[in-house]
Amino acid sequence: MKKRIVYIGLTVLLVIVGGYGYLSFKSTEKIITFETAKITKGTISNTVTATGTLEAIKTVQVGTQVSGVIEKIYVDFNSQVKKGQLLAQIDETPLLAQLAQSKASVDQSEAEVKYQKATYERYKVLVEKKLIAQSDFDLAEYNYNKAVATLNNVKSVNDKNKINLAYARINSPIDGIILSRAVDEGQTVAASFSTPTLFTIANDLTQMRVEAKVDEADIGKIADGQRVEFTVDAFPAKKFSGEVTEIRLLPVASANVITYTVVINAPNPEKILMPGMTANASFFVTERKGILLVPAKSIQFTPDMEAMAIYNQRVQGGILPSSKGQDVPGNRQTESTDKTVWVKQGLMVHPQKVTVGVTDEIHFEVLSGLNEGDEVVLSMSSGGTATKVKTTAAKSPFMPQRPGSNRQTTK
């Protein structure tokens, strides 16, 4: 009787150990997980960056054509001026004296011309009647022509002095704002060899431009009309918009680096941009808005076929998921726009051929093969030899447990 009880006890113990071993073995299967992402709509943009300087579209340096002492200045820095407005006045005293002197020379020459003309006409009648020698007439004609030439000369000097007197009044050539004033009242300016700059005037600062220096490696990507965004250090959180208006052909060499000047229009309605500011510009070489995007990581994904086979056995009883007529050993790619991604539908994972367009190296534009909301696989991982032992699957509700025996262990 005791032996029978021992046999029964051993049998029960073997059943318990066998069941525990079966459940433990079952729990050591590899755990396969997928990282996925959904197809959504968004924007792809590729940019070229460059730095440049803000400038007024039109800047005029106002100088003086005559030398003299600045008698009066009527404007200052940041003054708004109109075309023709008086900016400064040069002392006219010496200029008026020169004009009076030249006017006296004109009067004198006119009197001389009048006298020589009368002599010439009188001698002309006499020579026709042969009452005087031909040489006397020739001399009278010469003196008359000389007096006329002298009159013309002194008239031109007088006209020049009139112009110089007008130059004593410095007027604005354009509508704009005074950026700089280089003279003060009482200062003497000399225009002997070059025109000195008195004022720098920029016209409408609500319309400015950026002269950006683009590297020769990127200049081929720039085109007229291209959209540009730029920032300035004074307002780092604010983005300003513009577009390319000119690509200058003259290369600029600096430290063996070749750049080209690209002009960008920069609307400035708030007048917060100032001439001379440094602009950090981004040229939008490629830009697509509201398009379907697939992560580049999903196109680069190549599954572990052994782990995928294990996953397939669990999901479909060992049947490889349908590849929809495609030969997909792993995730082969070609240089064409046809790519392959792995799509997850519920528990099913299958390869899908897609046609892609532009890329920003993070996403690709989807041209065909996927729809918004589709879920694509980015990566997969399996437990490998690190397996979880689910002790809760083998415990008996009738047996007491020692403390800590319900913890999961990893081998």
MITIDREN-885984 format. One line per 10 residues: number of its first residue (from 1); their letters; for each residue x, y, z of C-alpha. Coordinates in Angstrom, 2 decimals. Layout:
N
NUM> A> X Y Z | ...
***
This chain:
411
1> MKKRIVYIGL> 0.00 0.00 0.00 | 2.82 2.37 0.89 | 4.61 1.55 -2.39 | 1.47 2.34 -4.31 | 1.20 5.69 -2.60 | 4.88 6.37 -3.40 | 4.31 5.51 -7.10 | 1.28 7.77 -7.26 | 3.29 10.59 -5.64 | 6.15 10.16 -8.10
11> TVLLVIVGGY> 3.73 10.14 -11.02 | 2.11 13.38 -9.85 | 5.53 14.94 -9.35 | 6.62 13.96 -12.87 | 3.42 15.41 -14.33 | 4.00 18.68 -12.46 | 7.65 18.85 -13.51 | 6.77 17.96 -17.11 | 4.04 20.58 -17.28 | 6.36 23.17 -15.76
21> GYLSFKSTEK> 9.06 22.26 -18.28 | 6.60 22.44 -21.19 | 5.33 25.82 -20.13 | 8.88 27.04 -19.52 | 9.98 25.84 -22.96 | 6.96 27.43 -24.55 | 7.80 30.70 -22.85 | 11.35 30.67 -24.23 | 10.23 31.37 -27.77 | 11.80 34.47 -29.35
31> IITFETAKIT> 9.89 37.68 -28.85 | 9.72 39.63 -32.13 | 8.79 43.30 -32.07 | 8.38 45.84 -34.88 | 8.98 49.57 -34.92 | 6.46 51.10 -37.30 | 5.31 54.47 -38.59 | 2.18 55.60 -40.43 | 2.12 57.25 -43.83 | 1.12 60.89 -43.38
41> KGTISNTVTA> 1.01 64.06 -45.43 | 3.65 66.72 -44.98 | 6.31 68.84 -46.65 | 9.71 68.00 -48.11 | 12.20 70.78 -48.64 | 15.89 70.85 -49.53 | 17.78 74.05 -48.88 | 21.10 75.74 -49.61 | 22.39 78.09 -46.94 | 24.47 81.23 -47.33
51> TGTLEAIKTV> 25.21 84.45 -45.49 | 24.86 87.95 -46.84 | 24.38 91.61 -46.01 | 21.21 93.67 -46.05 | 21.32 96.73 -48.26 | 18.89 99.37 -49.42 | 17.79 98.79 -53.00 | 19.05 102.26 -53.96 | 21.73 104.14 -52.05 | 23.08 107.52 -53.22
61> QVGTQVSGVI> 26.17 109.30 -51.96 | 25.61 113.05 -52.18 | 28.71 115.20 -52.69 | 29.61 118.71 -53.77 | 30.96 120.01 -57.07 | 32.46 123.17 -55.55 | 34.83 123.92 -52.72 | 33.89 126.14 -49.85 | 32.75 126.41 -46.24 | 29.57 124.65 -45.10
71> EKIYVDFNSQ> 27.41 127.54 -44.03 | 24.23 125.69 -43.01 | 23.07 122.06 -42.67 | 19.32 121.44 -42.75 | 19.14 117.63 -42.13 | 20.66 115.08 -39.79 | 20.95 111.31 -39.40 | 17.68 109.43 -40.10 | 15.99 112.54 -41.56 | 13.31 111.78 -44.13
81> VKKGQLLAQI> 13.91 113.85 -47.26 | 12.15 114.47 -50.55 | 13.68 114.81 -53.99 | 14.97 118.37 -54.47 | 14.90 119.19 -50.76 | 17.71 121.49 -49.55 | 20.21 119.53 -47.46 | 23.05 122.00 -46.94 | 24.27 125.41 -48.02 | 27.87 126.31 -48.95
91> DETPLLAQLA> 29.01 129.92 -48.41 | 28.23 131.74 -51.69 | 30.42 134.83 -51.14 | 33.44 133.72 -53.25 | 31.16 132.23 -55.88 | 29.19 135.43 -56.20 | 32.46 137.36 -56.64 | 33.56 135.01 -59.41 | 30.19 135.39 -61.10 | 30.36 139.20 -60.96
101> QSKASVDQSE> 33.88 139.14 -62.41 | 32.86 136.91 -65.29 | 29.79 139.07 -65.93 | 32.04 142.14 -66.23 | 34.23 140.29 -68.72 | 31.15 139.49 -70.78 | 30.11 143.15 -70.84 | 33.60 144.19 -71.87 | 33.75 141.60 -74.63 | 30.34 142.60 -75.95
111> AEVKYQKATY> 31.54 146.22 -76.25 | 34.67 145.08 -78.05 | 32.64 143.00 -80.47 | 30.36 145.95 -81.17 | 33.34 148.22 -81.95 | 35.16 145.66 -84.10 | 31.98 144.84 -86.01 | 31.47 148.52 -86.94 | 35.09 148.78 -88.12 | 34.79 145.62 -90.15
121> ERYKVLVEKK> 31.61 146.77 -91.94 | 33.11 150.20 -92.71 | 36.31 148.68 -94.13 | 34.26 146.24 -96.16 | 32.61 149.11 -98.09 | 35.93 150.85 -98.63 | 37.74 147.77 -99.90 | 34.95 147.13 -102.40 | 35.57 150.65 -103.78 | 39.30 150.00 -103.65
131> LIAQSDFDLA> 39.82 153.02 -101.38 | 41.91 151.05 -98.84 | 44.47 148.34 -99.11 | 43.36 144.71 -98.83 | 45.64 144.20 -95.84 | 43.82 146.86 -93.85 | 40.52 145.09 -94.46 | 42.00 141.71 -93.54 | 43.20 143.15 -90.22 | 39.75 144.59 -89.44
141> EYNYNKAVAT> 38.13 141.23 -90.23 | 40.64 139.43 -87.98 | 40.01 141.78 -85.05 | 36.25 141.34 -85.40 | 36.42 137.52 -85.41 | 38.80 137.56 -82.46 | 36.43 139.78 -80.47 | 33.53 137.37 -81.19 | 35.62 134.39 -80.00 | 36.63 136.22 -76.85
151> LNNVKSVNDK> 32.98 137.03 -76.13 | 31.99 133.37 -76.48 | 34.78 132.34 -74.12 | 33.89 134.78 -71.35 | 30.21 133.85 -71.71 | 31.06 130.18 -71.07 | 33.07 131.16 -67.99 | 30.12 133.22 -66.80 | 27.74 130.28 -67.34 | 30.09 128.00 -65.39
161> NKINLAYARI> 30.14 130.45 -62.50 | 26.34 130.50 -62.51 | 26.31 126.69 -62.29 | 28.87 126.70 -59.48 | 26.71 129.16 -57.59 | 23.78 126.74 -57.95 | 26.02 123.92 -56.68 | 26.42 125.82 -53.45 | 22.93 124.61 -52.59 | 23.10 120.81 -51.90
171> NSPIDGIILS> 19.74 119.24 -52.79 | 18.53 115.65 -52.36 | 18.52 113.70 -55.65 | 15.94 111.14 -54.42 | 13.25 110.54 -51.83 | 14.70 108.66 -48.91 | 16.33 108.71 -45.50 | 19.69 110.13 -44.45 | 21.94 107.22 -43.44 | 25.06 109.28 -42.80
181> RAVDEGQTVA> 26.19 112.90 -42.53 | 29.93 113.41 -43.03 | 30.19 117.20 -42.51 | 29.37 119.84 -39.92 | 28.60 123.51 -40.20 | 31.76 125.60 -40.61 | 33.71 122.74 -42.15 | 35.60 123.41 -45.39 | 35.11 120.94 -48.24 | 37.50 120.75 -51.19
191> ASFSTPTLFT> 36.40 119.43 -54.56 | 39.73 119.87 -56.31 | 40.53 116.25 -57.18 | 37.51 114.15 -56.15 | 33.98 114.84 -55.04 | 33.75 114.64 -51.24 | 30.75 112.74 -49.85 | 28.56 114.87 -47.63 | 25.50 112.61 -47.15 | 24.49 109.03 -47.85
201> IANDLTQMRV> 20.81 108.64 -48.69 | 18.88 105.39 -48.99 | 15.55 105.44 -50.71 | 12.51 103.45 -49.47 | 13.68 101.13 -46.65 | 10.40 99.20 -46.80 | 11.96 97.43 -49.80 | 15.47 96.12 -49.20 | 17.71 93.40 -50.59 | 20.18 90.80 -49.36
211> EAKVDEADIG> 23.44 90.31 -51.21 | 24.28 86.71 -50.30 | 27.57 84.94 -51.01 | 26.80 81.46 -52.38 | 29.54 78.86 -52.62 | 30.47 77.71 -56.12 | 29.46 74.13 -55.20 | 25.86 75.30 -54.58 | 25.42 78.06 -57.18 | 24.11 75.57 -59.75
221> KIADGQRVEF> 21.10 74.90 -57.53 | 20.07 78.57 -57.36 | 17.57 79.99 -59.84 | 15.69 83.26 -60.38 | 12.40 83.41 -58.51 | 13.46 80.83 -55.90 | 11.87 81.25 -52.48 | 14.23 82.28 -49.70 | 13.89 82.57 -45.95 | 16.44 84.42 -43.86
231> TVDAFPAKKF> 17.08 85.50 -40.29 | 19.12 88.29 -38.75 | 20.95 88.26 -35.44 | 18.82 91.13 -34.14 | 15.64 89.03 -34.42 | 16.76 85.38 -34.24 | 13.24 84.01 -33.69 | 11.72 85.83 -36.68 | 11.93 84.55 -40.24 | 11.83 86.92 -43.19
241> SGEVTEIRLL> 10.82 85.89 -46.70 | 12.11 86.91 -50.11 | 13.02 85.55 -53.51 | 16.03 85.47 -55.80 | 16.04 88.43 -58.20 | 19.59 88.30 -59.61 | 22.52 85.91 -59.87 | 25.69 87.87 -60.60 | 28.24 86.20 -62.86 | 31.31 87.88 -61.39
251> PVASANVITY> 33.17 85.42 -59.11 | 34.42 86.64 -55.76 | 37.63 85.01 -54.50 | 38.51 85.07 -50.82 | 41.07 82.77 -49.16 | 40.99 80.48 -52.23 | 37.21 80.12 -51.92 | 35.04 81.15 -54.87 | 31.59 82.56 -54.20 | 28.95 84.27 -56.30
261> TVVINAPNPE> 26.71 87.14 -55.26 | 22.99 86.33 -55.29 | 20.56 89.21 -54.78 | 17.40 88.52 -52.77 | 14.57 91.01 -52.44 | 13.62 91.59 -48.81 | 10.30 93.33 -48.11 | 10.57 95.35 -44.91 | 7.11 96.84 -44.23 | 7.78 97.11 -40.49
271> KILMPGMTAN> 11.12 98.84 -41.13 | 12.86 96.65 -38.57 | 15.57 95.51 -40.98 | 18.51 97.88 -41.22 | 21.24 98.30 -43.83 | 24.39 96.38 -42.98 | 22.71 93.60 -40.98 | 24.05 90.08 -41.54 | 21.43 87.75 -43.00 | 21.51 83.95 -42.76
281> ASFFVTERKG> 19.62 82.83 -45.86 | 18.10 79.47 -46.80 | 17.34 78.92 -50.50 | 14.52 76.39 -51.05 | 15.95 74.30 -53.87 | 13.24 71.62 -53.61 | 9.90 72.13 -51.93 | 6.81 69.90 -51.97 | 3.82 70.63 -49.75 | 0.88 68.39 -48.81
291> ILLVPAKSIQ> 2.43 65.19 -50.16 | 2.46 61.64 -48.78 | 5.66 60.95 -46.87 | 7.34 57.63 -46.16 | 10.26 57.54 -43.71 | 13.61 56.90 -45.34 | 14.29 54.41 -42.55 | 11.50 52.15 -43.85 | 13.07 52.07 -47.33 | 16.47 51.24 -45.87
301> FTPDMEAMAI> 14.98 48.49 -43.66 | 16.11 44.93 -44.48 | 14.37 42.25 -42.37 | 16.09 39.35 -40.63 | 14.61 36.56 -42.72 | 15.18 33.94 -39.99 | 13.34 36.03 -37.45 | 10.66 36.83 -40.03 | 10.19 33.12 -40.69 | 9.66 32.52 -36.96
311> YNQRVQGGIL> 7.17 35.36 -36.89 | 5.37 33.94 -39.93 | 5.14 30.51 -38.28 | 3.40 32.02 -35.33 | 1.02 34.21 -37.32 | 0.23 31.93 -40.25 | 1.35 28.50 -39.21 | 4.59 28.53 -41.17 | 3.25 30.06 -44.39 | 5.40 32.90 -45.72
321> PSSKGQDVPG> 3.33 36.06 -46.12 | 2.25 36.86 -49.65 | 4.69 39.11 -51.51 | 2.08 40.02 -54.14 | 4.07 38.55 -56.99 | 7.31 40.27 -56.04 | 10.69 38.63 -55.73 | 11.84 40.06 -52.40 | 14.94 38.34 -50.96 | 15.42 40.73 -48.07
331> NRQTESTDKT> 14.92 44.32 -49.25 | 16.91 44.79 -52.44 | 16.98 48.31 -53.87 | 17.80 49.66 -57.30 | 18.86 53.09 -58.44 | 15.42 53.75 -59.93 | 12.53 55.33 -58.06 | 11.02 51.89 -57.36 | 11.67 50.91 -53.76 | 10.40 48.22 -51.42
341> VWVKQGLMVH> 8.97 48.70 -47.96 | 7.41 46.27 -45.51 | 3.80 47.02 -44.61 | 2.16 45.83 -41.39 | -1.58 45.19 -41.56 | -2.77 43.90 -38.20 | -0.45 40.96 -37.53 | 0.39 40.51 -41.19 | 3.71 41.88 -42.50 | 4.34 41.85 -46.25
351> PQKVTVGVTD> 6.65 43.60 -48.73 | 5.20 46.36 -50.90 | 6.74 48.02 -53.94 | 6.43 51.82 -53.96 | 7.47 54.61 -56.32 | 9.12 57.56 -54.60 | 10.06 61.07 -55.65 | 12.07 63.79 -53.97 | 13.71 63.27 -50.60 | 15.21 65.30 -47.78
361> EIHFEVLSGL> 17.14 62.23 -46.54 | 14.60 61.83 -43.72 | 11.46 61.22 -45.78 | 10.65 60.31 -49.37 | 7.73 61.56 -51.42 | 5.31 58.71 -52.18 | 4.17 58.74 -55.80 | 2.39 55.38 -55.79 | 2.10 52.13 -53.84 | 1.03 53.46 -50.43
371> NEGDEVVLSM> -1.94 55.33 -49.01 | -2.29 57.72 -46.12 | -2.59 55.78 -42.87 | -0.67 52.71 -44.06 | 1.74 51.38 -41.45 | 5.29 50.63 -42.56 | 8.03 48.78 -40.68 | 11.06 50.81 -39.66 | 12.93 48.06 -37.79 | 12.42 44.68 -36.16
381> SSGGTATKVK> 14.03 43.03 -33.18 | 13.89 39.55 -31.67 | 14.68 38.25 -28.19 | 17.46 35.96 -29.47 | 18.90 33.87 -26.66 | 17.53 36.29 -24.07 | 14.23 34.60 -23.23 | 11.62 35.31 -20.65 | 10.59 32.61 -18.23 | 7.00 33.11 -17.26
391> TTAAKSPFMP> 6.88 31.45 -13.87 | 3.25 32.40 -13.43 | 2.30 29.91 -16.17 | 3.64 26.97 -14.15 | 2.54 27.78 -10.57 | -0.06 25.67 -8.75 | -2.83 27.39 -6.84 | -2.72 24.68 -4.19 | 0.96 24.83 -3.29 | 2.52 27.45 -1.01
401> QRPGSNRQTT> 5.11 29.78 -2.60 | 8.33 31.04 -1.16 | 8.83 34.81 -1.08 | 10.15 36.31 -4.34 | 9.28 33.25 -6.41 | 6.91 35.25 -8.69 | 9.71 37.35 -10.27 | 10.43 37.01 -14.03 | 13.99 35.94 -14.80 | 16.03 36.39 -17.99
411> K> 18.59 33.87 -19.14
***
